[in-house]
């Protein structure tokens, strides 16, 4: 089995040696290829708290004009610290805070009057979000905050809590209101809901004053 490889001098890429042994290749274009000796460093045992990972191949051209070997291609190893495990999402703490929130409970009570389908769907959608599918929660929660008077600071606080509980970023973004925006109101001071006929515009939010 050969211990050699070829280096394409134009592309600087390694290619397989065309022989199974280490004998010279008859007719090899030496202007196009360097012949390199393959060196494989033994794989070390991992140190405490580390994993052993391969290094990029190190190419050294020591005899560029040689008639046989022109250099080496060394395959080495390095010790790499094992990355810490990501923190586990603390859904229980988040849901407990939501259950205790007077503002959220008031909003749900109001939602049952004006958007009962969305209000009833909140708990199941939260369960789906916990299982890794936050899209339905985003739709349900958006309908609730558009139909009720959930204060923006409360929404920001819930988003901050979701982030502190290491919940998925997609869920945090679903909880958080649009940046720099506030709820839109009509002339009577009532909240304006989003118009589903204009999917590219959210009439429920306007730039904060």
Secondary structure, DSSP 4 states (H G I P E B T S, - for coil): ---EEEEETTTTEEEE-SSSSSSPPTT--TTTEEEEEEEEPPPPPPPTTEEEEEPPPEEEES-TT-SS--EEEEE-EEEEEPPPPPPPP-HHHHHHHHHH-HHHHHHHHHHHHH-HHHHHHHHHHHHHHHTT--HHHHHHHHHHHHHS---HHHHHHHHHHHHHTT--HHHHHHHSPPTTEEE-B-TTSPBPPP-TT-TT--TTEEE--
